[in-house]
Amino acid sequence: MAHPVSADQSIGALLGMALGDSLGFLVAGEAPKYCADFARHALDDDEPPWLEKDGFAFGQYAIDTQLTRELAASMIEVRGFDPAPYAARIVKLFDDERQIAAGAATTHAAHRLVQGMVWAQAGEPAPAAGNGGAVRAVAIGLSFADPAARSGAAAMQAKITHHDVRVHAAAQLVAEAVFAIASEPELTRATLLERLGDTVEALDPRLASSVRSLERVLVQPPARAAAMLAPAGFVERDGFEPAQTITAFATPSVLYALHAFLRSPDDPHAVLVTALSAGGDTASLGALAGALVGARVGISRLGERLRGWATQLDDQGAGGYAELVELGRRLVERKRR
């Protein structure tokens, strides 16, 4: 039986997301072996990694967490979900040129919003199917208890930047996974996967099939699992061959992040190592896998080291640890009201 998502879990999800995003951002786009070595050694040290990327050190998170933060703040502000105020926050982020490592589709959509296009038309058309709209659905899963409202809001917020239904379905999967993991910890793995398949069956039957068969991938090491999941969701009209690692394409991204979580659902350290070891779009993979495990264990069981690292989270002088904690707490309060 489902219980309300607690403040501990909501905060844990946002901090887990920002931590995974910040770690993954440092090695995004690198080869799997490099990323696996980084993840294994960085997460075994007491101090956070010393690497920098694009002038940013550990603690700076990228676009997935930035837009999830803005989505959470928007829902708190309007006491629900309204795409127009959220779109206005996207405009401000890009107008102020504070976005970090935004994908092409999100950037194009944001520029259309900046130019005055309405949110329902601004999204990048298919076959652009990046994972941004899916990853930020974490905030929806934390905040909506009603299944229909959860799926509807997840797909609608994704539409602001992506019109491809594969992104909308991936967003529904993420929102459902976060809610189920946080509110029903006793769910078996098989039951969870079947439920997620049922959630996206109508919108994306291929994603539904892939998630239901994810069990067979869980025994595989990261590189092999990434190669098995990378082709998921591709169709001939996409116009390019699927990669051998996890790119920013929404379908394999959400499947691999779910794989990383399900291999070690109570061990944030192991989840992040698996997420980052795939290479490719490690920022998004780290963000989503970190959010999933954070939603399960909460801030109280993130571990002393990761909780300490979380205090260094920052977004160019704002959006740091204290703000993320407050957002997580208020998301739960908003839902209860």
PyMOL commands that set and color helices and strands:
alter all, ss='L'
color gray80, all
select helices_A, chain A and resi 7-27+32-42+63-78+83-95+104-114+119-122+132-135+138-143+147-159+165-183+189-200+205-212+214-217+222-229+236-238+250-263+268-276+282-297+299-301+304-310+321-336
alter helices_A, ss='H'
color red, helices_A
select strands_A, chain A and resi 52-53+56-57
alter strands_A, ss='S'
color yellow, strands_A
deselect
rebuild
show_as cartoon
